[in-house]
Amino acid sequence: MRNLLAALFLTTTILGYAQQKTIDQKVDELLQKMTLEEKIGQLNQYTGDNTVTGPLTINANKQQEIKEGKIGSMLNVIGWKYTRQYQELAMQSRLKIPLLFGLDVIHGYKTTFPLPLAEAASWDLNAMELSARIAATEAAASGIHWTFAPMVDISRDPRWGRVMEGAGEDTYLGSRIAYARVKGFQGNKLGDLNSVMACAKHFAAYGAAVGGRDYNSVDMSDRMLWETYLPPFKATVDAGVATFMNSFNDINGIPATANKYIQRDILKGKWNFQGFVVSDWGSIGEMIAHGYCKDGKEAAEKAVLAGSDMDMESNAYRNHLAQLVNENKVPLSIVDEAVKRILRKKFELGLFDDPYKFCSKERQDKALSNPEHTKAAREVAAKSIVLLKNEKNILPLSKETKTIAFIGPMVKPKRINHGFWAIDLKDIDSTYIVSQWEGLQNKVGKKTKLLYAKGCGILDTDKSGFKEAIEVANQADVVILSIGERFDMSGEAKSRSNIHLPGVQEDLIKELQKTGKPIVILINAGRPLIFNWTADNMPTIVYTWWLGSEAGNAIADVLFGDYNPSGKLPMSFPREEGQIPIYYNHFSTGRPSINEDKVYKSAYIDLPNSPKFPFGYGLSYTTFKYGDLKLSKTKISSNETLEVSMTITNTGKFAGEEVVQLYLQDKFGSVVRPIMELKDFQKIKLEAGESKTLTFSIDNEKLSFYNQVLEFKSEPGEFNLMIGSSSADIRLNSTFELIP
Ligand code: NOJ
């Protein structure tokens, strides 16, 4: 009897498994039921009305179209209530296919974190994963399924306003960060209530727009594309990213949106990416203005054939795809493939089991008022701050300081600290921001007197506020001056030809300097700015970027030494715009300018070649000594790993963190190699006086590069190994040889 029962149990279990359909089977079954119109509907994405993130191109009755199954996804619908309302409409459609809700959750949802570029300055992968995790938790609780992040575009051009949204100029650092951010957004798995789909964007090479002008063309060699611009995208695929977004630019004459090589051959082919690709806002329709397609119909044809699965706000698939299929210009199999990729994600998210699973008032309320999120925002913000100068050790300030004058246009406003991509949450209280003034108030005790003057506006030419600022400064023991560019002077469509400190802010610094008071300069910006006079004449400079909800507290933590700054620049800061593009890992040229030698050398006669502040640079309140470099071998073959160890000691008075950076140079190659390339780093914390031994592993991948025929391979020969505190502050050197 027992045996019989066991056999029965086994049979039912096996049958149960057999009945459990895989997602692919469910997708196929659903596809069978769909009309061509319904299929095309899944490829169609419209914007909602809660926010606008591009030029509106569609004049449609969205509600009706959703009910007719003509829309597969919406962006810019924010909050549990609105996502629910739209989803209810989708549930009235014939096949009840749920909508996907996407949103630019770039650096936080309600709790805003530092700009991505600022966070990159932390070089703290755990911190960046955590900030993405928290953003996902908050957004997912509000009905959002999908963030259009991370932006993983490498950029060597600080004129480009979107540098604020990426990880800076370096491919290795950018790839590590890209991986961490995807993991953060997607969590353990899609379908978990605190996970959102990530979207690697903008595919590809958007960060190399000519002249740093947004939406501009890109002209680059295949080798540069593979070596410098593609690896962060590949890292997102390795991290399991659910979606990709293509880019507005053309690459060597072919718009990315219609670029088969980029989307089909590389992404879906070589990299075997199984998710779907969404166009950028209107980028399918914009191929007409590019001069690449004569009308919307041709644009739809070229985009879908090239592998753009979803049409964001162009109307091109909605208006033309059916006709293109009927005319046999687009095979039905291409449409089916795109639909399947999208449906698969809807199944993975669990939306067919419960289309409303992500929109819950209760969960939203809870997620948006979690004190742990605020705490993390403060910590990540402090880690993102970069100490550029502290010559007279004015910092950290004493909490006993009697009178502090806090001056400048950035001191009192709140909203600016959010930075460009902050989300306006409408019904939800999204005003929670600690201003810089409030942060200082929170920090000092009752005995410290705080004085304030605005001094000037950000873009003003008016100097009438200087007088009050000088008066206030004269009464203080220390002056803190908060200046920079407006928060919306970086971001999408915010390229600048002149990236100097705007307005009369530098004049204000000059006037305040005359008071003889110790002055701490805070520079707020979404990109590297140029501020040569300040850099040369002011002893204490802190680069604060835009730090998010907890900006004020985080700045105060650093100013008073409750957090010892540890940020390192993820981009080179130019001396003048004329040096751009500027990046540390350039080639040597046949006439390198050594020690700024200019005679028949590759140099500017009116400027040094070096940046004002180099990649990887940033100070601490303590000092670190590097020593004891040891290599496990001096010769290795390509199947071996070289172990490199070194000792780092905190030689100052404060506990602190250091980012130990390892660079390599392949001295001679079948194609020329950069003078140095970041290949590893470790961020470690040391108590005052403490030493630690760090070990790095160098395997064949770190020695490989794309050769003339685009094979990724190492070549035997000599390598320089450099370990340092920045790309321009190498403390330990050695060489080793790769043998055949
Ligand atoms: C255009 C931007 O380039 C892209 O990054 C963003 O995700 C979309 N607009 C949607 O807002």
Residues whose N, C-alpha, C, O or C-beta is under 5 A from the ligand:
A	BS01	NOJ	T53 G54 D104 F148 D280 W281
